[in-house]
Amino acid sequence: MKYLNFSYGSWAFRRLLVSLLLLLLLVPGIGWGQTNPTPHNLALGAYEFRGFNDATSTNYPVSLQGHSFTSEPDATTVSSPNADAALVAGGAVTSSNIRNEGANGVSVLGSGTNTIGAVTLGLNTTGRAQVLVSWVASVISPGGRANGLRLQYRLGQTGSFTEVADTKFEGNASGQSMLFNAIALPEAVNDQPVVQIRWLYYSLPGGGTRTRIGLDEVMVTSSVGPSVAAPTISSFTPVAGPVGTVVTINGTGFVKEVSVGFNGTDAIAVSVVSATQLRATVPAGSSTGPITVALGNKTSSSATNFTVESLVGRVVISQLYGGGGNVGATYKNDFVELYNRSAAAVSLAGWSVQYAAANNGTFSTVNSETLPATASIPAGSYFLLQLAGATGAIGASLPTPDFTGTTRLSASNGKIALASSNTLVTGPTSTNVVDFVGYGTSTQAEGGNSTGAIANASAAIRKANGCQDTNDNRADFDIKTPVPRNSATAVVLCNSPLPVELLTFGAERVMGGVRLRWVTAFERNSARFELQRSASGQVFQTIATVAGQGNTASHRNYTAQDRQPLPGVSYYRLHQVDTDGKEAYSAVVSLAASGEWQLYPDPASVELTLVAPVAIVNYRVISLAGRVVLVGEAPSGIAVLDVAALPAGVYQLEVTTAAGSQIRKFLKQ
């Protein structure tokens, strides 16, 4: 195939250039354990590979390199390779290798053991745009089953590759070929010092010998383009949280190729919402420091640090039972119960529960249960892991488990670790340990003191419904009849002052007045709710009474209406009264009349709109614990605050103008 022209001039110049650049290919690339091809600078002209002048050469063309993998690539492979694959000349066409096909380019044939491979091309697109790639893929030697060749790209020399749509060639028929003409690469590759594209040879389901696929007539063209600015960060929320926290980042220049780092540790889960917003999950191993966003080598950092908080004490092992199925057992299965002591939901994705024998027992993968990516535990909730049981299957069935594993616990003595990853722990002080419980005669335990021994009809149960955590197993656990709790069990918040757990309380202006809504998680001895209003936020009067539900473990929704709201700002609160006369008050919410400061919707779940009667407004959102969780400004007096990532609860909005500061409360659902 000889219909394309090379753009560099004479053959003598080209051979000299090839020789010089091939010397550079001998230097290992910084990102892999194998060679990265030297990027071709598209500002100097198009790149073209149209076969070998020397069919006996074992040197790759300039800017190309062959690679292999730890396992045979398939239709889902996007990972980096792990080694170079030599270029061979001649030999049997059925041998597994990357082969010089003379004027017809190169060909690839892999196997289940010789895990070739990919042909990778390095490019420098600095100052360039509209990068177009053309090539021909063909069957060189048919096999008993089809194989494929497809195009992928990445920015830089590390990380996963991304598929280029509609670039798959698959076949095993003699003479089969396909021209891919002027395939456009995404705009993200523009103006980058290093871009790698690769043609990945991959397996397809089926039996029989594999098919050798050829690559030829490669051309990459581009046009002059503008400089591409680095993505930027203007704000993020929340400003602190443990590993697993989803952080919403606002800024500019966000595309799907943007990577996010937390103080140098790459976030694996990144979701681009729009060009000005993305969400990233705080990765394991991250530490307090700035957040960075990068597009290739174009990087910027947040002006302030994200604080990585410890997971220790947030989620605890609240109950464990190892007598499942034994003679005299209460339940058929062993179980471990977790409890979220904190005021916010915690993702359990990738966490593990690990078990070892009491004395000198080491933790192993055989007795480790890794939780799925979907696992999470709301504030004040339980999570039940059902484990194995004795073959006698004596006892009752557990409540519906939130996770089912195969580990078998000792009925009397052992140790259990809750870890934030599936890395095996060695004891209570391992860096990934979130909680650790030694029971019976275990020599490893928090505080050095294991719980008492458990048996076929008894479990170690953390005191105060799971809330007590003094880091001393003996002090924190009772030995009692097992009472397994799962995610359907009523929410119990630690240190909750209310006999009624109020999830939300908010106000909104509607035709005919103000509508007040609230939701309870559970109620104990709840007699009534008195809706109270104030003009100042200090002195309140009851304007409506709504009957409570008495005792309920289910969520309940309530609505009341103020048909004659006050002029200006109205303040509302709930006065909750028990059947025994005990009482408690909710947080205060406010609602402004037209022309006043407006904050809506309240309660808010995703966005909160601030409308001020003056321009040039600075604002801060502050939690009830006094922590600043969001900052920003509204030059026009109007701002839309992204509160989606904030934990549910009451917050204060501090608004500052040239005239001074004001504080309003709002509720995040």
BABA-559401 format. One record per residue (C-alpha): residue in three letters; x, y, z. Coordinates in steps of 0.25 Angstrom, whole numbers, padded with zeros to 4 digits, always signed. Each point is the difference from the previous one (the first is absolute). Example, Ala and Ser with C-alpha at 12.3 -4.5 7.8 and 13.67 -1.06 7.14 Angstrom:
REM residues 2
ALA+0049-0018+0031;SER+0006+0014-0002;
REM end
This chain:
REM residues 669
MET+0000+0000+0000;LYS+0008+0012-0005;TYR-0010+0012-0002;LEU+0004+0009+0011;ASN+0012+0010-0001;PHE+0010+0001+0012;SER+0002+0015+0005;TYR+0014+0000+0004;GLY+0008+0001-0014;SER+0011-0009-0004;TRP+0002-0014+0004;ALA+0014+0003+0004;PHE-0005+0011+0010;ARG-0011-0010+0005;ARG+0010-0011+0002;LEU+0009+0009+0008;LEU-0012+0005+0008;VAL-0005-0014+0003;SER+0014-0004+0005;LEU+0002+0011+0009;LEU-0014-0001+0006;LEU+0001-0015+0002;LEU+0012+0003+0009;LEU-0010+0007+0009;LEU-0010-0012+0000;LEU+0011-0008+0008;VAL-0003+0009+0012;PRO-0011-0006+0009;GLY-0012+0009+0001;ILE-0003+0006+0014;GLY-0014-0006+0001;TRP+0001-0015-0003;GLY+0010-0011+0002;GLN+0002+0001-0015;THR+0004+0010-0011;ASN-0009+0012-0003;PRO+0001+0004-0015;THR+0006+0014-0002;PRO-0011+0009-0004;HIS-0001+0005-0014;ASN-0002+0015-0001;LEU-0012+0003-0008;ALA+0004+0014-0002;LEU+0011-0005-0009;GLY-0009-0007-0009;ALA-0009-0012-0001;TYR+0004-0013+0005;GLU+0000-0012-0010;PHE+0004-0014+0001;ARG-0002-0008-0013;GLY+0008-0012+0001;PHE+0014-0004+0001;ASN+0011+0003-0011;ASP+0008-0012+0007;ALA-0008-0012+0002;THR+0011-0006+0009;SER+0000+0011+0010;THR-0003-0003+0014;ASN+0000+0015+0004;TYR-0014+0007+0002;PRO-0003+0012-0009;VAL+0002+0013+0007;SER-0010+0004+0011;LEU-0006-0015+0000;GLN+0002-0011+0010;GLY-0006-0013+0002;HIS-0005-0005+0014;SER-0005-0012+0007;PHE-0009-0002+0013;THR+0000-0008+0012;SER-0012-0008-0006;GLU-0006-0001-0014;PRO-0008+0013-0003;ASP-0015-0001-0003;ALA-0011+0009-0004;THR+0000+0007+0013;THR+0015+0002+0002;VAL+0004+0015+0002;SER+0012-0002+0010;SER+0014+0003-0002;PRO+0009-0010-0006;ASN+0012-0006+0008;ALA+0011-0003-0009;ASP+0006+0002-0014;ALA-0003-0009-0011;ALA+0011-0002-0010;LEU-0001+0002-0015;VAL+0003-0012-0008;ALA+0003-0002-0014;GLY-0004-0013-0008;GLY-0003-0013+0007;ALA-0012-0008+0000;VAL-0013+0008-0002;THR-0007-0008+0011;SER+0010+0004+0011;SER-0004+0009+0010;ASN+0007+0014-0001;ILE-0001+0014-0007;ARG+0006-0002-0013;ASN+0007+0009-0011;GLU-0009-0002-0012;GLY+0009+0008-0010;ALA-0008+0009-0008;ASN-0013-0004+0006;GLY+0003+0005+0014;VAL+0000-0008+0013;SER-0009-0011+0005;VAL-0003-0006+0013;LEU-0003-0014+0005;GLY-0002-0003+0015;SER-0004-0012+0008;GLY-0005-0003+0014;THR+0015-0002+0005;ASN+0007+0010-0010;THR-0009+0012+0004;ILE+0003+0009-0012;GLY-0004+0011-0001;ALA-0001+0014-0005;VAL+0007+0010-0010;THR+0001+0013+0007;LEU+0003+0013-0007;GLY+0005+0013+0008;LEU-0004+0014-0004;ASN+0003+0014+0004;THR-0013+0009-0003;THR+0006+0013+0006;GLY-0007+0011-0008;ARG-0008-0010-0008;ALA-0015-0003-0001;GLN-0009-0009-0009;VAL+0009-0012+0001;LEU-0005-0010-0010;VAL+0005-0015-0001;SER-0001-0009-0012;TRP+0005-0014-0002;VAL-0003-0014-0006;ALA-0003-0012+0008;SER+0000-0014-0007;VAL+0001-0015+0002;ILE+0014-0004-0003;SER-0002-0015+0004;PRO-0014-0006+0003;GLY-0002-0008+0012;GLY-0011-0009+0005;ARG-0006+0012+0008;ALA-0001+0015-0002;ASN+0009+0010+0007;GLY-0001+0015+0000;LEU+0008+0013-0001;ARG-0005+0013+0006;LEU+0005+0014+0003;GLN+0001+0006+0014;TYR+0007+0013+0005;ARG+0005+0006+0013;LEU+0006+0013+0004;GLY+0014-0002+0005;GLN+0008-0013+0003;THR-0008-0006+0012;GLY-0014-0004+0003;SER-0011-0007-0007;PHE-0003+0002-0015;THR-0014+0004-0006;GLU-0007-0006-0012;VAL-0001+0008-0012;ALA-0014-0003-0005;ASP-0003-0008-0013;THR+0014-0005-0002;LYS-0001-0015+0002;PHE+0005-0009-0011;GLU-0004-0015+0003;GLY+0001-0012-0010;ASN+0007-0013-0004;ALA-0003+0000-0015;SER+0011+0000-0010;GLY+0001+0013-0007;GLN-0008+0007+0010;SER+0004+0015+0002;MET-0006+0014+0004;LEU+0005+0014-0003;PHE-0002+0009+0012;ASN+0000+0014-0006;ALA+0002+0013+0008;ILE-0005-0005+0013;ALA-0001+0012+0010;LEU+0007+0000+0013;PRO-0008+0007+0012;GLU+0004+0014+0002;ALA+0006-0004+0013;VAL+0013-0004-0007;ASN+0002+0014-0006;ASP+0012+0008+0005;GLN+0007-0011+0008;PRO+0014-0003+0000;VAL-0002-0015+0001;VAL-0012-0008-0006;GLN+0001-0015-0002;ILE-0009-0007-0010;ARG+0000-0015-0001;TRP-0006-0011-0009;LEU-0003-0011+0010;TYR-0001-0015-0005;TYR-0010-0007+0008;SER-0007-0014+0001;LEU-0014-0003-0003;PRO-0008-0012+0006;GLY+0001-0013-0008;GLY+0009-0011-0002;GLY+0011-0003-0010;THR+0013+0006-0004;ARG+0001+0016+0000;THR+0000+0009-0011;ARG+0012+0009-0004;ILE-0005+0014-0002;GLY+0008+0011-0008;LEU+0002+0015+0002;ASP+0005+0008-0012;GLU-0002+0014-0007;VAL+0000+0008+0014;MET-0001+0015-0002;VAL-0003+0010+0011;THR-0003+0015-0004;SER-0003+0012+0008;SER-0003+0015-0002;VAL+0005+0012+0007;GLY-0008+0002+0013;PRO-0001+0009+0012;SER+0007-0003+0014;VAL-0009-0008+0009;ALA-0001+0006+0014;ALA+0002-0009+0012;PRO-0013-0004+0007;THR-0003+0008+0013;ILE-0006-0001+0013;SER-0009+0011+0006;SER-0006-0007+0012;PHE-0003-0014+0005;THR-0009-0006+0010;PRO+0001-0006+0011;VAL+0013+0005+0004;ALA+0003-0012+0009;GLY-0004-0014+0001;PRO+0006-0014+0001;VAL+0004-0010-0011;GLY-0012-0003-0009;THR-0006+0014+0001;VAL-0006+0005-0013;VAL+0006+0015-0002;THR-0007+0009-0010;ILE+0010+0009-0007;ASN-0004+0013-0007;GLY+0009+0006-0011;THR+0003+0001-0015;GLY+0005-0009-0011;PHE-0006-0013+0005;VAL+0000-0011-0010;LYS-0001-0015+0001;GLU+0015-0001-0001;VAL+0003+0009+0012;SER+0007-0007+0012;VAL-0002+0004+0014;GLY+0010-0002+0012;PHE-0001+0002+0015;ASN+0014+0004+0005;GLY+0006-0008-0011;THR-0008-0012+0001;ASP-0008-0003-0013;ALA-0015-0001+0002;ILE-0006-0012-0007;ALA-0014+0003-0001;VAL-0002+0014-0007;SER-0013+0004-0007;VAL-0001+0012-0008;VAL-0013+0007+0002;SER+0002+0012-0010;ALA+0011+0008-0005;THR+0000+0008+0014;GLN-0003-0011+0010;LEU+0005-0014+0003;ARG-0001-0010+0011;ALA+0012-0009+0006;THR+0001-0010+0011;VAL+0011+0002+0010;PRO+0009-0012-0003;ALA+0007-0009+0010;GLY+0014+0004+0004;SER-0003+0015-0002;SER+0004+0011+0011;THR-0004+0014+0003;GLY+0005+0010-0011;PRO-0005+0007-0013;ILE-0009-0006-0010;THR+0006+0000-0014;VAL-0007-0001-0014;ALA+0009-0004-0012;LEU-0002-0001-0015;GLY+0012-0007-0004;ASN+0012+0008+0005;LYS-0009+0012+0002;THR-0003+0001+0015;SER-0006+0009+0010;SER-0002-0001+0015;SER-0011+0005+0010;ALA+0004+0012+0008;THR-0004-0007+0013;ASN+0003-0014+0005;PHE-0010-0011+0001;THR+0001-0007+0014;VAL+0000-0015+0000;GLU-0007-0004+0013;SER+0003-0013+0007;LEU-0011-0011-0002;VAL+0003-0006+0014;GLY-0012+0001+0009;ARG-0009+0004-0011;VAL-0004-0015-0004;VAL+0002-0010+0011;ILE-0003-0015+0002;SER-0012+0000+0008;GLN-0003-0015+0002;LEU+0007-0013-0003;TYR-0005-0014+0001;GLY+0007-0013-0003;GLY-0009-0012+0004;GLY-0008-0001-0012;GLY-0006-0013-0003;ASN+0006-0007+0012;VAL-0007-0008+0011;GLY-0008+0010+0008;ALA+0002+0011-0010;THR-0009+0012+0000;TYR+0002+0002-0015;LYS+0004-0009-0012;ASN+0011+0009-0005;ASP+0012+0008+0006;PHE-0001+0015-0002;VAL+0007+0013+0002;GLU-0008+0013+0002;LEU+0005+0014-0004;TYR-0006+0013+0005;ASN+0003+0015-0004;ARG+0002+0008+0012;SER+0002+0013-0008;ALA-0010+0011-0005;ALA+0002-0003-0015;ALA-0001-0012-0009;VAL+0013-0008-0003;SER+0004-0008-0012;LEU+0005-0014+0003;ALA+0004-0002-0014;GLY+0013-0009+0000;TRP+0000-0001+0015;SER+0003-0014+0006;VAL-0004-0008+0012;GLN+0011-0009+0004;TYR+0001-0012+0010;ALA+0011-0007+0007;ALA+0002-0010+0011;ALA+0001+0005+0014;ASN+0015-0003+0003;ASN+0011+0001-0010;GLY-0010+0000-0011;THR+0003+0008-0013;PHE-0010+0006-0009;SER-0001-0006-0013;THR-0008+0002-0013;VAL-0008-0013+0003;ASN-0006+0007+0012;SER-0002+0014-0006;GLU-0013+0005-0006;THR+0001+0012-0009;LEU-0012+0009-0001;PRO-0005+0004-0014;ALA+0000+0014-0006;THR-0015+0002+0003;ALA+0002-0002+0015;SER-0003+0012+0009;ILE-0006+0002+0013;PRO-0008+0013+0004;ALA+0002+0008+0012;GLY-0006-0008+0013;SER-0002-0013-0009;TYR+0004-0014+0001;PHE+0006-0009-0010;LEU-0001-0016+0002;LEU+0011-0009-0006;GLN-0005-0015+0000;LEU+0011-0010+0000;ALA+0001-0015+0000;GLY-0006-0009+0010;ALA+0002-0015+0005;THR-0006-0011-0009;GLY-0010-0003+0011;ALA-0007+0013-0004;ILE-0006+0001+0014;GLY-0007+0013+0004;ALA-0009+0011-0007;SER+0003+0007-0013;LEU+0006+0014+0001;PRO-0007+0012-0004;THR+0002+0003-0015;PRO+0015+0003-0001;ASP+0006+0012-0006;PHE+0012-0009-0005;THR+0003-0015+0000;GLY+0014-0006+0002;THR+0006-0014+0002;THR+0009+0003+0012;ARG-0002-0009+0012;LEU+0003+0006+0014;SER+0004-0007+0013;ALA-0012-0001+0009;SER+0008+0004+0012;ASN+0013+0007-0003;GLY+0006+0008-0012;LYS+0003+0014-0005;ILE-0007+0008-0011;ALA+0005+0012-0008;LEU-0008+0010-0007;ALA+0009+0006-0011;SER-0001+0011-0010;SER+0006-0009-0011;ASN+0002-0014-0003;THR+0015+0000+0004;LEU+0002-0010+0011;VAL+0002+0006+0014;THR+0009-0005+0011;GLY-0006+0006+0012;PRO-0008+0012+0006;THR+0011+0010-0004;SER+0000-0004-0015;THR-0002+0013-0008;ASN-0012-0004-0007;VAL-0007-0005+0012;VAL-0013+0007+0003;ASP-0005-0008+0012;PHE+0006-0013+0007;VAL-0007-0009+0010;GLY+0007-0012+0007;TYR-0009-0009+0007;GLY+0002-0011+0010;THR+0014-0004+0002;SER+0006+0009-0011;THR+0013+0006+0003;GLN-0003+0011-0010;ALA-0011+0010+0003;GLU-0002+0015+0001;GLY+0005+0005+0013;GLY+0007-0013+0002;ASN-0013-0006+0006;SER-0009-0010-0008;THR-0014-0001+0003;GLY-0005-0012+0008;ALA-0002-0013-0006;ILE-0012-0003-0009;ALA-0007-0013-0003;ASN-0011-0006-0008;ALA-0011+0008+0006;SER+0008+0013+0003;ALA+0006+0011-0008;ALA+0009+0012+0003;ILE-0009+0012-0001;ARG+0006+0014+0001;LYS-0007+0009+0010;ALA-0010+0011-0002;ASN-0005-0005-0013;GLY+0014+0000-0006;CYS+0003+0014+0005;GLN+0010-0003+0011;ASP+0014+0000-0005;THR+0011+0002+0010;ASN+0010-0008-0008;ASP+0000-0011+0011;ASN-0007-0012-0005;ARG-0003-0005+0014;ALA-0006+0013+0005;ASP-0008+0002-0013;PHE-0007-0014-0002;ASP-0010-0008+0008;ILE-0002-0015-0002;LYS-0015-0002-0003;THR-0010-0008-0008;PRO+0003+0004-0014;VAL-0010+0010-0007;PRO+0005+0002-0014;ARG-0004+0013-0007;ASN+0001+0004-0014;SER-0003+0012-0009;ALA-0015-0001+0002;THR+0002+0002+0015;ALA-0005+0014+0005;VAL+0011+0011+0000;VAL+0006+0003+0013;LEU+0009+0012+0001;CYS+0011+0001+0011;ASN-0003+0012+0010;SER-0013+0003-0007;PRO-0007+0010+0010;LEU-0014-0003-0007;PRO-0009-0011+0004;VAL-0005+0002-0015;GLU+0011+0000-0010;LEU-0003+0011-0010;LEU+0006-0002-0014;THR-0005+0013-0007;PHE-0007+0013+0004;GLY-0002+0011-0010;ALA-0009+0011-0005;GLU-0004+0005-0014;ARG-0008+0011-0005;VAL-0013-0005-0007;MET-0013+0007-0005;GLY-0008+0003+0012;GLY+0012+0000+0010;VAL+0012-0008+0005;ARG+0000-0015-0001;LEU+0008-0007+0011;ARG+0005-0014-0001;TRP+0007-0010+0008;VAL+0004-0015+0000;THR+0003-0009+0012;ALA+0009-0012+0000;PHE-0006-0006+0012;GLU-0009+0004+0012;ARG+0000-0004+0014;ASN-0012+0004+0009;SER-0003+0011-0010;ALA-0013+0008+0004;ARG+0000+0012-0009;PHE+0008+0011-0007;GLU-0003+0014+0002;LEU+0004+0009-0012;GLN+0005+0013+0006;ARG+0003+0014-0007;SER+0009+0012+0003;ALA+0003+0014-0006;SER+0013+0001+0006;GLY+0005-0015+0002;GLN-0001+0002+0015;VAL-0014+0000+0005;PHE-0009-0010-0006;GLN-0015-0003+0000;THR-0007-0013-0003;ILE-0009+0002-0013;ALA-0003-0015-0003;THR+0000-0014+0007;VAL+0001-0013-0007;ALA-0001-0013+0007;GLY+0012-0010+0001;GLN+0000-0014-0003;GLY+0003-0006+0014;ASN+0010-0011-0003;THR+0005-0003-0014;ALA+0013-0004-0006;SER-0004+0004-0014;HIS+0002+0014-0007;ARG-0012+0009+0002;ASN-0003+0012-0009;TYR-0008+0012+0006;THR-0005+0013-0006;ALA-0006+0013+0006;GLN-0003+0014-0006;ASP+0002+0014+0005;ARG-0012+0007-0007;GLN+0004+0014+0005;PRO+0015+0001+0000;LEU+0007+0012+0006;PRO+0006+0011-0009;GLY+0015+0000-0001;VAL+0006-0013+0005;SER-0007-0011+0007;TYR+0007-0009+0009;TYR-0006-0014+0003;ARG+0003-0012+0009;LEU-0006-0012+0005;HIS-0003-0003+0015;GLN-0001-0015+0002;VAL-0008-0005+0012;ASP+0001-0015+0005;THR-0012-0007+0007;ASP+0008+0001+0013;GLY+0001+0015-0001;LYS+0015+0000-0005;GLU+0002+0010-0011;ALA+0011+0005-0010;TYR+0001+0010-0011;SER+0005-0001-0014;ALA+0010+0009-0007;VAL-0006+0014-0005;VAL-0003+0002-0015;SER-0003+0013-0006;LEU-0007+0006-0012;ALA+0001+0014-0006;ALA-0011+0008-0006;SER+0001+0005-0014;GLY+0011+0011-0001;GLU+0007-0005+0012;TRP+0012-0010+0001;GLN-0005-0013-0007;LEU+0005-0014+0002;TYR-0007-0011-0007;PRO-0003-0011+0000;ASP+0000-0003+0015;PRO+0002-0012+0002;ALA+0010-0001-0012;SER+0005-0013-0005;VAL+0009+0003-0013;GLU+0000+0016-0001;LEU-0003+0011+0009;THR-0003+0014-0007;LEU+0005+0013+0008;VAL-0007+0013-0005;ALA+0005+0012+0007;PRO-0006+0015-0001;VAL+0014+0005-0003;ALA+0012-0004-0009;ILE+0014-0005+0004;VAL-0003-0010+0010;ASN+0010-0010+0006;TYR-0006-0012+0007;ARG+0005-0012+0009;VAL-0008-0013+0003;ILE+0003-0004+0015;SER-0004-0013+0006;LEU-0006+0000+0014;ALA+0014-0006+0005;GLY+0006+0014-0005;ARG+0007-0006-0012;VAL+0000+0008-0013;VAL-0005-0009-0011;LEU-0002+0009-0012;VAL+0005+0014-0004;GLY-0003+0009-0011;GLU-0005+0013-0006;ALA-0012+0006-0007;PRO+0005+0012-0008;SER-0015+0003-0005;GLY-0006-0003+0014;ILE-0005-0014-0006;ALA+0007-0013+0003;VAL-0004-0015-0002;LEU+0007-0008+0010;ASP+0003-0015-0003;VAL-0003-0007+0013;ALA-0002-0014-0006;ALA+0012-0006+0007;LEU-0003+0006+0014;PRO-0004-0010+0010;ALA-0015+0002+0005;GLY-0002+0010+0011;VAL-0001+0014+0004;TYR+0010+0011-0005;GLN+0002+0015+0002;LEU+0002+0009-0012;GLU+0008+0012+0003;VAL-0002+0011-0010;THR+0010+0012+0000;THR-0002+0013-0007;ALA+0006+0014+0001;ALA-0011+0003+0011;GLY+0004-0012+0009;SER-0004-0015+0001;GLN-0012-0008+0002;ILE-0003-0015+0004;ARG-0011-0008-0005;LYS-0002-0015+0003;PHE-0005-0010-0010;LEU-0002-0015-0001;LYS+0007-0010-0009;GLN-0008-0012-0003;
REM end
